[in-house]
């Protein structure tokens, strides 16, 4: 029986690491992206073309047994229109629901998933009224808000007008009550087409300037909070009927409640440490899940781990100094092979495993600080 061919819509670092995970299983990978980034060249058959063009999509997808996506913004719906027989995982319905925060929040509310207080404001007056009631709020564009883009924190109804002009679409925007959280958590789930699932341990995440800076595991939550975070994540992914790997980012409040913040229906930055710290990485389990193969063990194989992102600090061509970057002992460096570097662009990450979280965090921060791109 021939091995299946996996197609990936998207040519960034997640596509690269998914292709890398498929390689030991001898699963061939095809990547379609709309611009050259350099990330997948050595690992897959890469096509750079207009990925919204029906003829491009049909020709590229024809050899693929299953197509997955690097992000929820990939044109999976256009692919199904161009080639209706294509198997797309996660399903297009799930992607269309998740990529629009209004539809996503309605689906989660219908499933009883805990969320912050929110209003799907269709008018400026509704947004003002919601912020006046919440006291402080985060306004989010329904589509295209991520990593600090498309969001605005407001402290009073008087601050809403400028944010509305920037963020509101024809159907309005999301107004979410500001959560005074104790910690941010993320839980990754791998789920097959028939609903079998495995759940990774919760990760404690830290953001700077609205971007993930570091992630550590174990998260250090109480047993009850860890159990609730994993329960909520599994319920969220099941409610959205996601196939493959997905991550649920959550707030842990000072009273111990777990509230869903964001849902990512694909491999996620907070789980990159699974490459070095877990029996089966999120990327391998994504490959297994979308192809309907048995899922791997999501458990830790080390006592603790910390991942720190490596961001660009300048504009220009990427030219990492490997002699310096590889000098810290015990640090695993993952560079994404991006041709160009920009300030704050994610260029790689470093992971350190250790006997405890504090040691792993200290060594990971130190290792990341010496990397120059």
PAKOL-39422 format. One line per 4 residues: number of its first residue (from 0); their letters; for each residue x, y, z of C-alpha. Coordinates in steps of 0.5 Angstrom, whole numbers, plus 500, padded with zeros to 3 digits. Each point is the difference from the previous one (the first is absolute). Layout:
! PAKOL-39422
NUM = a = X Y Z; ...
END
This chain:
! PAKOL-39422
0 = xxxx = 500 500 500; 503 507 498; 502 505 505; 495 506 500
4 = xxxx = 502 507 497; 499 505 505; 498 507 497; 501 507 505
8 = xxxx = 497 506 498; 505 505 502; 508 501 500; 502 503 507
12 = xxxx = 503 496 506; 494 496 502; 500 497 493; 508 499 500
16 = xxxx = 499 496 507; 494 496 498; 504 498 494; 506 498 504
20 = xxxx = 496 496 505; 497 496 493; 507 499 498; 502 494 505
24 = xxxx = 493 497 498; 502 500 493; 494 504 498; 501 505 494
28 = xxxx = 498 507 501; 498 505 495; 499 507 502; 496 506 497
32 = xxxx = 502 507 502; 498 507 497; 507 503 501; 507 497 501
36 = xxxx = 503 500 507; 505 494 499; 498 496 506; 497 494 497
40 = xxxx = 505 500 494; 505 494 503; 494 496 502; 494 500 495
44 = xxxx = 498 501 493; 499 507 501; 495 504 495; 500 507 500
48 = xxxx = 494 503 496; 493 504 501; 497 495 505; 493 503 498
52 = xxxx = 500 498 493; 496 494 499; 505 497 494; 506 501 505
56 = xxxx = 496 496 506; 497 495 496; 507 498 497; 503 501 506
60 = xxxx = 495 495 504; 499 495 495; 506 495 503; 498 502 507
64 = xxxx = 496 495 504; 499 505 506; 501 507 500; 501 504 507
68 = xxxx = 501 507 501; 506 504 503; 495 505 503; 492 501 500
72 = xxxx = 501 506 495; 503 495 494; 495 500 495; 497 493 501
76 = xxxx = 493 502 498; 502 502 493; 504 493 500; 494 497 501
80 = xxxx = 496 504 495; 506 499 495; 500 492 501; 494 498 504
84 = xxxx = 503 493 501; 506 502 504; 500 498 507; 502 506 505
88 = xxxx = 502 499 507; 497 504 504; 494 500 497; 498 507 496
92 = xxxx = 494 501 504; 504 500 507; 505 505 496; 495 504 498
96 = xxxx = 497 500 507; 506 501 504; 503 506 495; 495 505 502
100 = xxxx = 499 501 507; 493 501 500; 498 494 497; 506 496 505
104 = xxxx = 497 504 506; 493 498 498; 502 492 499; 503 500 507
108 = xxxx = 495 503 504; 495 495 497; 504 495 502; 501 503 507
112 = xxxx = 507 501 500; 502 505 505; 502 507 497; 501 507 502
116 = xxxx = 494 505 500; 499 502 493; 496 504 495; 500 499 493
120 = xxxx = 499 507 498; 497 502 494; 500 508 501; 504 505 503
124 = xxxx = 495 501 505; 499 493 502; 508 500 501; 500 506 504
128 = xxxx = 494 497 505; 504 493 501; 507 504 502; 496 504 504
132 = xxxx = 497 494 504; 507 496 500; 504 506 502; 506 498 496
136 = xxxx = 500 496 494; 503 497 494; 498 501 493; 501 495 495
140 = xxxx = 499 500 492; 496 494 499; 505 498 494; 507 501 500
144 = xxxx = 502 501 507; 506 497 503; 507 501 504; 497 507 502
148 = xxxx = 498 502 493; 493 502 499; 499 501 508; 499 506 504
152 = xxxx = 499 500 508; 496 506 502; 498 502 507; 494 505 499
156 = xxxx = 494 501 495; 504 506 498; 505 496 497; 496 496 495
160 = xxxx = 499 504 494; 507 500 498; 501 492 501; 493 500 496
164 = xxxx = 503 503 494; 506 496 500; 497 493 501; 492 500 499
168 = xxxx = 498 496 493; 493 500 497; 498 496 506; 503 503 505
172 = xxxx = 505 498 505; 501 495 507; 500 504 506; 503 496 506
176 = xxxx = 501 501 507; 507 501 502; 502 494 505; 504 502 506
180 = xxxx = 503 493 499; 505 496 504; 504 497 495; 499 498 492
184 = xxxx = 499 493 498; 500 496 494; 498 493 499; 501 496 493
188 = xxxx = 496 494 498; 501 495 494; 493 497 497; 499 495 495
192 = xxxx = 494 501 495; 496 494 504; 501 505 506; 506 496 504
196 = xxxx = 504 505 504; 506 501 504; 501 506 504; 507 503 502
200 = xxxx = 502 503 507; 498 507 501; 505 505 498; 501 507 504
204 = xxxx = 502 505 495; 502 507 501; 499 506 494; 504 506 499
208 = xxxx = 497 505 496; 494 496 498; 505 494 497; 502 494 504
212 = xxxx = 507 500 503; 500 494 504; 497 494 502; 501 495 505
216 = xxxx = 498 493 502; 498 498 505; 495 506 501; 500 499 508
220 = xxxx = 493 501 500; 496 496 506; 498 493 498; 492 503 499
224 = xxxx = 502 506 496; 505 495 495; 494 495 500; 495 506 498
228 = xxxx = 504 503 495; 501 493 496; 493 499 501; 498 507 497
232 = xxxx = 505 499 494; 497 493 498; 493 503 501; 502 506 495
236 = xxxx = 503 496 495; 495 494 500; 494 506 500; 504 503 493
240 = xxxx = 501 493 497; 507 501 499; 504 495 497; 508 500 501
244 = xxxx = 504 504 505; 496 506 503; 502 504 506; 496 504 505
248 = xxxx = 503 506 503; 496 502 507; 500 505 506; 501 497 507
252 = xxxx = 497 505 505; 502 501 507; 493 496 502; 503 494 496
256 = xxxx = 495 501 494; 502 498 493; 498 504 495; 501 499 492
260 = xxxx = 504 506 497; 502 497 493; 499 494 496; 505 498 495
264 = xxxx = 498 494 495; 507 498 498; 507 499 504; 502 506 504
268 = xxxx = 506 504 503; 498 498 507; 501 493 499; 507 500 496
272 = xxxx = 503 497 506; 497 494 499; 505 499 495; 505 499 505
276 = xxxx = 496 498 506; 495 495 499; 500 493 497; 496 503 494
280 = xxxx = 500 507 497; 494 504 498; 503 499 493; 500 493 500
284 = xxxx = 493 499 503; 498 505 495; 502 496 494; 497 494 504
288 = xxxx = 494 503 501; 498 503 493; 502 493 497; 496 496 505
292 = xxxx = 506 496 503; 500 498 507; 502 506 504; 507 500 504
296 = xxxx = 501 501 508; 499 508 502; 504 499 506; 506 503 503
300 = xxxx = 506 496 499; 504 505 505; 499 504 506; 499 507 497
304 = xxxx = 501 504 494; 500 507 498; 500 503 493; 502 507 498
308 = xxxx = 498 503 494; 506 503 496; 498 507 496; 503 504 495
312 = xxxx = 503 507 502; 501 503 493; 498 500 493; 504 496 495
316 = xxxx = 503 493 498; 500 495 505; 507 498 502; 500 496 506
320 = xxxx = 507 499 504; 499 493 501; 507 500 504; 497 504 505
324 = xxxx = 493 498 500; 502 493 501; 505 501 506; 495 500 506
328 = xxxx = 501 493 503; 493 496 500; 496 505 496; 496 497 494
332 = xxxx = 500 505 494; 495 500 495; 501 505 494; 494 501 495
336 = xxxx = 504 501 494; 497 507 498; 504 504 495; 498 507 503
340 = xxxx = 500 502 507; 496 506 502; 499 503 507; 496 495 505
344 = xxxx = 499 495 494; 500 493 503; 507 497 497; 501 494 505
348 = xxxx = 499 498 507; 505 496 505; 497 495 505; 504 498 506
352 = xxxx = 498 493 504; 502 500 508; 498 497 506; 496 506 502
356 = xxxx = 496 506 497; 505 505 503; 506 497 497; 497 499 493
360 = xxxx = 497 507 500; 507 503 502; 504 496 495; 495 501 494
364 = xxxx = 500 508 501; 508 500 501; 500 496 493; 495 504 497
368 = xxxx = 504 506 501; 506 499 497; 497 498 493; 501 505 495
372 = x = 497 500 493
END
